[in-house]
Amino acid sequence: MASDISKYQGANGIHRVPLWRIGGFALNNTATNLYLMLMGYVSFYLGGFVGMATVLASSFSMIMRLWDGVTDPFIGFLVDKTTTKFGKNRPFMVIGQVILCITSFILFHVTHLLPDNAILRSAFFIIVSAVYYIGYTFQCVVTKSAQSALTNDPKQRPLFAVFDAVYNTILFTGMAALAAGVSQKYGGTFYDTGFFHDMWVPIAIMSAIFTAIAVFSIAPKDRVEFFGTGKAVKVTLKDYWETLKHNRAIQMLVVSASTDKLAMQAKTTAVTAVMFGVLAGNFALNAIIQGMVSVPVVVLTILVIGGLATTLGQRKGMIIGSVGGIVTSLILAALWLFGDPTSMNNGNGGLMIGFFAIAHIGLSIINGAFNNLAGNIVIPMTADCADYEVYRTGRYVPGMMGTLFSFVDKIISSFAPLIAGLVFAAVGYADKLPDATAAYSDGLKYASIFLCYGLIVLGQVANLIAMHFYPLTKEKMEEIRTEIDRIKNESMKAA
């Protein structure tokens, strides 16, 4: 595998990687996103089988996300302290995946078999979930921490976001189709234990396969010579505070990503169910439209991210994606507010092509590409922040950088399920979240449109404000790479 990498070394400290390894490693994020999507249905399980009311179930998701965030700095610290024959990053990928598989099975297959007592079932679910999120963090932190070792070529780093965006587009489409098909099997509802079993099996299998591919792909770059200046650096917990306090780049990236994710995660499964099942009159339309939109979104994403971020730099890519996302989200919101979504329903479970359907599909393609650019570019941008920390202090701490990012990001985005729960509770759904079988009301319409598009606009406005103060321009990153190479060469000569 080393010979596979040696020919990709360049001048001025640039080290590259074969394109297929970037694509393979990006599947590590897809592997964890599969479980993230499964947990998107947790409020239905909590309401239907554990005995929690809507706001309490939404609060549970918030509390678990907070726990997830609290564990991040400690696991990042472990990553930075770890050096094994199996590398720095790969042990955490494998261990995390094993924990995710086992605990997710227990959550959705065992909890409802306990005695019918809400306190007992809630306590059991909370304890197992706490372990689940440790496994989730184990694997997730590597997606960010390994970025700087994977490649430092400014033309290659954004390509991770291309693969990630493509995979996520396919994933969202596939999961929408899977959820629609499985829910129809159980009468169109998510309140059935069979629904969770039928969702868990393919997710667990695919996640394990994707993790294996990612482990193989990162293997030749998971070595000391690709870690910062090529030397081990002593890291203390105090360094976390110093980095967060003085590294302006990671501060601004955290603001940008966390507000985006807050908005994206507030667009819960319940929101999608209301938009298509209640407002349009057919939940199956979601999967049909996702299938039509996914390929054009993938193509446009490749052109947008590949063309803009690799040419103009990642900061400008984020700005362009945010502006495009704001404009198209506002137009889509207006379409659903003043248009007739029921005109998409042909009455036989299929799609009726008319003005609304054409406008929604066309705008969704453009909106999806811009959102992919703004949402996915943050992962390779964390590698820039890690390089900036090496440049600024001499410390190579990718685990710290990734988990500092994740810590604040998760703390803020943890409020997304609660926000969605409170919004739906305000329009009459305090006991349980609405699904595709809910009755139409104007309040439900306004709530779902706000959660689907309005919050995303607010998140992307925050992106623009953050990027105004983000210091890592394309030119600055060239300076940083040259300086790190100088430090590394001096270190090698001294040795």
NORDA-V664975 format. One record per residue. N is the residue number from 0. RES is the residue in three letters. PSI is psi as a letter, one per 40 degrees, with the letter a starting at -180 (* if undefined). NEAR is the number of other C-alpha atoms within 8 Angstrom. Layout:
# NORDA-V664975
n->N res->RES psi->PSI near->NEAR
n->N res->RES psi->PSI near->NEAR
This chain:
# NORDA-V664975
n->0 res->MET psi->d near->6
n->1 res->ALA psi->d near->6
n->2 res->SER psi->d near->6
n->3 res->ASP psi->d near->7
n->4 res->ILE psi->d near->13
n->5 res->SER psi->d near->7
n->6 res->LYS psi->e near->6
n->7 res->TYR psi->e near->9
n->8 res->GLN psi->h near->9
n->9 res->GLY psi->a near->8
n->10 res->ALA psi->i near->5
n->11 res->ASN psi->f near->7
n->12 res->GLY psi->e near->9
n->13 res->ILE psi->h near->11
n->14 res->HIS psi->h near->10
n->15 res->ARG psi->a near->13
n->16 res->VAL psi->i near->10
n->17 res->PRO psi->i near->9
n->18 res->LEU psi->d near->6
n->19 res->TRP psi->d near->7
n->20 res->ARG psi->d near->10
n->21 res->ILE psi->d near->14
n->22 res->GLY psi->d near->11
n->23 res->GLY psi->d near->12
n->24 res->PHE psi->d near->12
n->25 res->ALA psi->d near->13
n->26 res->LEU psi->e near->14
n->27 res->ASN psi->d near->16
n->28 res->ASN psi->d near->10
n->29 res->THR psi->d near->14
n->30 res->ALA psi->d near->13
n->31 res->THR psi->d near->12
n->32 res->ASN psi->d near->8
n->33 res->LEU psi->d near->11
n->34 res->TYR psi->d near->12
n->35 res->LEU psi->d near->8
n->36 res->MET psi->d near->9
n->37 res->LEU psi->d near->11
n->38 res->MET psi->e near->7
n->39 res->GLY psi->e near->9
n->40 res->TYR psi->e near->10
n->41 res->VAL psi->d near->9
n->42 res->SER psi->d near->12
n->43 res->PHE psi->d near->11
n->44 res->TYR psi->d near->13
n->45 res->LEU psi->d near->11
n->46 res->GLY psi->d near->13
n->47 res->GLY psi->d near->10
n->48 res->PHE psi->e near->8
n->49 res->VAL psi->d near->13
n->50 res->GLY psi->f near->9
n->51 res->MET psi->i near->10
n->52 res->ALA psi->i near->10
n->53 res->THR psi->d near->15
n->54 res->VAL psi->d near->12
n->55 res->LEU psi->d near->8
n->56 res->ALA psi->d near->12
n->57 res->SER psi->d near->13
n->58 res->SER psi->d near->11
n->59 res->PHE psi->d near->8
n->60 res->SER psi->d near->13
n->61 res->MET psi->d near->13
n->62 res->ILE psi->d near->9
n->63 res->MET psi->d near->13
n->64 res->ARG psi->d near->12
n->65 res->LEU psi->d near->11
n->66 res->TRP psi->d near->10
n->67 res->ASP psi->d near->14
n->68 res->GLY psi->d near->14
n->69 res->VAL psi->d near->9
n->70 res->THR psi->e near->11
n->71 res->ASP psi->d near->14
n->72 res->PRO psi->d near->13
n->73 res->PHE psi->d near->8
n->74 res->ILE psi->d near->13
n->75 res->GLY psi->d near->15
n->76 res->PHE psi->d near->13
n->77 res->LEU psi->d near->9
n->78 res->VAL psi->d near->11
n->79 res->ASP psi->d near->12
n->80 res->LYS psi->e near->8
n->81 res->THR psi->h near->7
n->82 res->THR psi->h near->6
n->83 res->THR psi->i near->6
n->84 res->LYS psi->d near->4
n->85 res->PHE psi->e near->6
n->86 res->GLY psi->a near->11
n->87 res->LYS psi->d near->12
n->88 res->ASN psi->d near->11
n->89 res->ARG psi->d near->13
n->90 res->PRO psi->d near->9
n->91 res->PHE psi->d near->11
n->92 res->MET psi->d near->15
n->93 res->VAL psi->d near->11
n->94 res->ILE psi->d near->11
n->95 res->GLY psi->d near->14
n->96 res->GLN psi->d near->14
n->97 res->VAL psi->d near->9
n->98 res->ILE psi->d near->12
n->99 res->LEU psi->d near->13
n->100 res->CYS psi->d near->9
n->101 res->ILE psi->d near->8
n->102 res->THR psi->d near->12
n->103 res->SER psi->d near->10
n->104 res->PHE psi->d near->10
n->105 res->ILE psi->d near->10
n->106 res->LEU psi->d near->11
n->107 res->PHE psi->e near->12
n->108 res->HIS psi->e near->10
n->109 res->VAL psi->d near->9
n->110 res->THR psi->d near->13
n->111 res->HIS psi->e near->11
n->112 res->LEU psi->e near->6
n->113 res->LEU psi->i near->9
n->114 res->PRO psi->i near->7
n->115 res->ASP psi->g near->6
n->116 res->ASN psi->h near->8
n->117 res->ALA psi->d near->9
n->118 res->ILE psi->d near->6
n->119 res->LEU psi->d near->9
n->120 res->ARG psi->d near->14
n->121 res->SER psi->d near->10
n->122 res->ALA psi->d near->8
n->123 res->PHE psi->d near->9
n->124 res->PHE psi->d near->10
n->125 res->ILE psi->d near->9
n->126 res->ILE psi->d near->8
n->127 res->VAL psi->d near->11
n->128 res->SER psi->d near->11
n->129 res->ALA psi->d near->11
n->130 res->VAL psi->d near->10
n->131 res->TYR psi->d near->12
n->132 res->TYR psi->d near->12
n->133 res->ILE psi->d near->11
n->134 res->GLY psi->d near->14
n->135 res->TYR psi->d near->13
n->136 res->THR psi->d near->13
n->137 res->PHE psi->d near->13
n->138 res->GLN psi->d near->16
n->139 res->CYS psi->d near->12
n->140 res->VAL psi->d near->15
n->141 res->VAL psi->d near->14
n->142 res->THR psi->d near->12
n->143 res->LYS psi->d near->14
n->144 res->SER psi->d near->14
n->145 res->ALA psi->e near->11
n->146 res->GLN psi->d near->13
n->147 res->SER psi->d near->14
n->148 res->ALA psi->d near->11
n->149 res->LEU psi->d near->13
n->150 res->THR psi->i near->12
n->151 res->ASN psi->e near->12
n->152 res->ASP psi->h near->9
n->153 res->PRO psi->e near->10
n->154 res->LYS psi->e near->8
n->155 res->GLN psi->d near->11
n->156 res->ARG psi->d near->13
n->157 res->PRO psi->e near->15
n->158 res->LEU psi->d near->12
n->159 res->PHE psi->d near->12
n->160 res->ALA psi->d near->14
n->161 res->VAL psi->d near->13
n->162 res->PHE psi->d near->11
n->163 res->ASP psi->d near->14
n->164 res->ALA psi->d near->13
n->165 res->VAL psi->d near->11
n->166 res->TYR psi->d near->10
n->167 res->ASN psi->d near->9
n->168 res->THR psi->d near->11
n->169 res->ILE psi->d near->9
n->170 res->LEU psi->d near->10
n->171 res->PHE psi->d near->9
n->172 res->THR psi->d near->12
n->173 res->GLY psi->d near->8
n->174 res->MET psi->d near->9
n->175 res->ALA psi->d near->11
n->176 res->ALA psi->d near->12
n->177 res->LEU psi->d near->9
n->178 res->ALA psi->d near->9
n->179 res->ALA psi->d near->12
n->180 res->GLY psi->d near->8
n->181 res->VAL psi->d near->11
n->182 res->SER psi->d near->12
n->183 res->GLN psi->d near->9
n->184 res->LYS psi->d near->7
n->185 res->TYR psi->f near->11
n->186 res->GLY psi->f near->6
n->187 res->GLY psi->e near->10
n->188 res->THR psi->i near->11
n->189 res->PHE psi->e near->11
n->190 res->TYR psi->g near->8
n->191 res->ASP psi->h near->9
n->192 res->THR psi->d near->9
n->193 res->GLY psi->d near->7
n->194 res->PHE psi->d near->12
n->195 res->PHE psi->d near->9
n->196 res->HIS psi->d near->10
n->197 res->ASP psi->d near->9
n->198 res->MET psi->d near->12
n->199 res->TRP psi->d near->11
n->200 res->VAL psi->d near->8
n->201 res->PRO psi->d near->8
n->202 res->ILE psi->d near->11
n->203 res->ALA psi->d near->10
n->204 res->ILE psi->d near->8
n->205 res->MET psi->d near->9
n->206 res->SER psi->d near->14
n->207 res->ALA psi->d near->10
n->208 res->ILE psi->d near->8
n->209 res->PHE psi->d near->12
n->210 res->THR psi->d near->14
n->211 res->ALA psi->d near->8
n->212 res->ILE psi->d near->11
n->213 res->ALA psi->d near->13
n->214 res->VAL psi->d near->13
n->215 res->PHE psi->d near->8
n->216 res->SER psi->d near->12
n->217 res->ILE psi->e near->12
n->218 res->ALA psi->d near->10
n->219 res->PRO psi->e near->9
n->220 res->LYS psi->e near->9
n->221 res->ASP psi->f near->14
n->222 res->ARG psi->i near->9
n->223 res->VAL psi->d near->8
n->224 res->GLU psi->e near->8
n->225 res->PHE psi->e near->11
n->226 res->PHE psi->g near->11
n->227 res->GLY psi->b near->13
n->228 res->THR psi->e near->14
n->229 res->GLY psi->e near->9
n->230 res->LYS psi->i near->8
n->231 res->ALA psi->h near->5
n->232 res->VAL psi->h near->6
n->233 res->LYS psi->h near->5
n->234 res->VAL psi->h near->10
n->235 res->THR psi->i near->7
n->236 res->LEU psi->d near->7
n->237 res->LYS psi->d near->6
n->238 res->ASP psi->d near->8
n->239 res->TYR psi->d near->11
n->240 res->TRP psi->d near->8
n->241 res->GLU psi->d near->8
n->242 res->THR psi->d near->9
n->243 res->LEU psi->d near->11
n->244 res->LYS psi->d near->7
n->245 res->HIS psi->e near->6
n->246 res->ASN psi->g near->10
n->247 res->ARG psi->d near->11
n->248 res->ALA psi->d near->11
n->249 res->ILE psi->d near->12
n->250 res->GLN psi->d near->9
n->251 res->MET psi->d near->12
n->252 res->LEU psi->d near->15
n->253 res->VAL psi->d near->12
n->254 res->VAL psi->d near->12
n->255 res->SER psi->d near->15
n->256 res->ALA psi->d near->12
n->257 res->SER psi->d near->13
n->258 res->THR psi->d near->16
n->259 res->ASP psi->d near->14
n->260 res->LYS psi->d near->12
n->261 res->LEU psi->d near->14
n->262 res->ALA psi->d near->15
n->263 res->MET psi->d near->10
n->264 res->GLN psi->e near->10
n->265 res->ALA psi->e near->13
n->266 res->LYS psi->g near->12
n->267 res->THR psi->i near->10
n->268 res->THR psi->d near->8
n->269 res->ALA psi->d near->11
n->270 res->VAL psi->d near->11
n->271 res->THR psi->d near->13
n->272 res->ALA psi->d near->13
n->273 res->VAL psi->d near->16
n->274 res->MET psi->d near->12
n->275 res->PHE psi->d near->15
n->276 res->GLY psi->d near->15
n->277 res->VAL psi->d near->15
n->278 res->LEU psi->d near->11
n->279 res->ALA psi->e near->14
n->280 res->GLY psi->e near->9
n->281 res->ASN psi->h near->11
n->282 res->PHE psi->d near->13
n->283 res->ALA psi->d near->12
n->284 res->LEU psi->d near->12
n->285 res->ASN psi->d near->11
n->286 res->ALA psi->d near->12
n->287 res->ILE psi->d near->11
n->288 res->ILE psi->d near->9
n->289 res->GLN psi->d near->11
n->290 res->GLY psi->d near->9
n->291 res->MET psi->d near->9
n->292 res->VAL psi->d near->11
n->293 res->SER psi->d near->12
n->294 res->VAL psi->d near->8
n->295 res->PRO psi->d near->9
n->296 res->VAL psi->d near->13
n->297 res->VAL psi->d near->12
n->298 res->VAL psi->d near->8
n->299 res->LEU psi->d near->11
n->300 res->THR psi->d near->17
n->301 res->ILE psi->d near->11
n->302 res->LEU psi->d near->9
n->303 res->VAL psi->d near->12
n->304 res->ILE psi->d near->15
n->305 res->GLY psi->d near->13
n->306 res->GLY psi->d near->9
n->307 res->LEU psi->d near->12
n->308 res->ALA psi->d near->14
n->309 res->THR psi->d near->15
n->310 res->THR psi->d near->8
n->311 res->LEU psi->e near->9
n->312 res->GLY psi->i near->12
n->313 res->GLN psi->d near->13
n->314 res->ARG psi->d near->12
n->315 res->LYS psi->d near->11
n->316 res->GLY psi->d near->15
n->317 res->MET psi->d near->13
n->318 res->ILE psi->d near->12
n->319 res->ILE psi->d near->10
n->320 res->GLY psi->d near->14
n->321 res->SER psi->d near->15
n->322 res->VAL psi->d near->10
n->323 res->GLY psi->d near->11
n->324 res->GLY psi->d near->14
n->325 res->ILE psi->d near->12
n->326 res->VAL psi->d near->8
n->327 res->THR psi->d near->12
n->328 res->SER psi->d near->13
n->329 res->LEU psi->d near->11
n->330 res->ILE psi->d near->9
n->331 res->LEU psi->d near->12
n->332 res->ALA psi->d near->12
n->333 res->ALA psi->d near->9
n->334 res->LEU psi->d near->10
n->335 res->TRP psi->d near->10
n->336 res->LEU psi->d near->8
n->337 res->PHE psi->e near->6
n->338 res->GLY psi->a near->8
n->339 res->ASP psi->g near->8
n->340 res->PRO psi->d near->11
n->341 res->THR psi->e near->8
n->342 res->SER psi->e near->11
n->343 res->MET psi->e near->12
n->344 res->ASN psi->h near->15
n->345 res->ASN psi->e near->9
n->346 res->GLY psi->e near->5
n->347 res->ASN psi->f near->5
n->348 res->GLY psi->e near->9
n->349 res->GLY psi->a near->10
n->350 res->LEU psi->h near->9
n->351 res->MET psi->h near->9
n->352 res->ILE psi->h near->8
n->353 res->GLY psi->a near->8
n->354 res->PHE psi->d near->6
n->355 res->PHE psi->d near->13
n->356 res->ALA psi->d near->12
n->357 res->ILE psi->d near->9
n->358 res->ALA psi->d near->8
n->359 res->HIS psi->d near->10
n->360 res->ILE psi->d near->11
n->361 res->GLY psi->d near->8
n->362 res->LEU psi->d near->11
n->363 res->SER psi->d near->11
n->364 res->ILE psi->d near->13
n->365 res->ILE psi->d near->11
n->366 res->ASN psi->d near->12
n->367 res->GLY psi->d near->11
n->368 res->ALA psi->d near->14
n->369 res->PHE psi->d near->15
n->370 res->ASN psi->d near->12
n->371 res->ASN psi->d near->12
n->372 res->LEU psi->d near->16
n->373 res->ALA psi->d near->14
n->374 res->GLY psi->d near->10
n->375 res->ASN psi->e near->11
n->376 res->ILE psi->e near->14
n->377 res->VAL psi->d near->10
n->378 res->ILE psi->d near->11
n->379 res->PRO psi->d near->13
n->380 res->MET psi->d near->10
n->381 res->THR psi->d near->15
n->382 res->ALA psi->d near->13
n->383 res->ASP psi->d near->11
n->384 res->CYS psi->d near->13
n->385 res->ALA psi->d near->13
n->386 res->ASP psi->d near->14
n->387 res->TYR psi->d near->11
n->388 res->GLU psi->d near->14
n->389 res->VAL psi->d near->14
n->390 res->TYR psi->d near->10
n->391 res->ARG psi->d near->6
n->392 res->THR psi->e near->6
n->393 res->GLY psi->e near->8
n->394 res->ARG psi->h near->9
n->395 res->TYR psi->h near->12
n->396 res->VAL psi->g near->11
n->397 res->PRO psi->d near->14
n->398 res->GLY psi->d near->16
n->399 res->MET psi->d near->13
n->400 res->MET psi->d near->14
n->401 res->GLY psi->d near->14
n->402 res->THR psi->d near->13
n->403 res->LEU psi->d near->12
n->404 res->PHE psi->d near->12
n->405 res->SER psi->d near->12
n->406 res->PHE psi->d near->14
n->407 res->VAL psi->d near->11
n->408 res->ASP psi->d near->15
n->409 res->LYS psi->d near->13
n->410 res->ILE psi->d near->11
n->411 res->ILE psi->d near->10
n->412 res->SER psi->e near->14
n->413 res->SER psi->d near->15
n->414 res->PHE psi->e near->11
n->415 res->ALA psi->d near->12
n->416 res->PRO psi->d near->14
n->417 res->LEU psi->d near->13
n->418 res->ILE psi->d near->9
n->419 res->ALA psi->d near->13
n->420 res->GLY psi->d near->13
n->421 res->LEU psi->d near->10
n->422 res->VAL psi->d near->9
n->423 res->PHE psi->d near->14
n->424 res->ALA psi->d near->12
n->425 res->ALA psi->d near->8
n->426 res->VAL psi->f near->9
n->427 res->GLY psi->e near->6
n->428 res->TYR psi->g near->11
n->429 res->ALA psi->d near->13
n->430 res->ASP psi->d near->8
n->431 res->LYS psi->i near->9
n->432 res->LEU psi->i near->12
n->433 res->PRO psi->i near->11
n->434 res->ASP psi->a near->11
n->435 res->ALA psi->e near->14
n->436 res->THR psi->e near->9
n->437 res->ALA psi->i near->8
n->438 res->ALA psi->i near->5
n->439 res->TYR psi->i near->8
n->440 res->SER psi->i near->6
n->441 res->ASP psi->d near->6
n->442 res->GLY psi->d near->7
n->443 res->LEU psi->d near->11
n->444 res->LYS psi->d near->12
n->445 res->TYR psi->d near->9
n->446 res->ALA psi->d near->11
n->447 res->SER psi->d near->12
n->448 res->ILE psi->d near->13
n->449 res->PHE psi->d near->10
n->450 res->LEU psi->d near->14
n->451 res->CYS psi->d near->13
n->452 res->TYR psi->d near->12
n->453 res->GLY psi->d near->12
n->454 res->LEU psi->d near->12
n->455 res->ILE psi->d near->14
n->456 res->VAL psi->d near->12
n->457 res->LEU psi->d near->10
n->458 res->GLY psi->d near->14
n->459 res->GLN psi->d near->15
n->460 res->VAL psi->d near->10
n->461 res->ALA psi->d near->12
n->462 res->ASN psi->d near->16
n->463 res->LEU psi->d near->12
n->464 res->ILE psi->d near->8
n->465 res->ALA psi->d near->12
n->466 res->MET psi->d near->13
n->467 res->HIS psi->d near->6
n->468 res->PHE psi->e near->8
n->469 res->TYR psi->h near->12
n->470 res->PRO psi->e near->7
n->471 res->LEU psi->g near->11
n->472 res->THR psi->i near->11
n->473 res->LYS psi->d near->11
n->474 res->GLU psi->d near->7
n->475 res->LYS psi->d near->9
n->476 res->MET psi->d near->12
n->477 res->GLU psi->d near->8
n->478 res->GLU psi->d near->8
n->479 res->ILE psi->d near->11
n->480 res->ARG psi->d near->13
n->481 res->THR psi->d near->10
n->482 res->GLU psi->d near->9
n->483 res->ILE psi->d near->14
n->484 res->ASP psi->d near->11
n->485 res->ARG psi->d near->8
n->486 res->ILE psi->d near->9
n->487 res->LYS psi->d near->10
n->488 res->ASN psi->d near->8
n->489 res->GLU psi->d near->8
n->490 res->SER psi->d near->9
n->491 res->MET psi->d near->7
n->492 res->LYS psi->d near->6
n->493 res->ALA psi->d near->5
n->494 res->ALA psi->* near->4
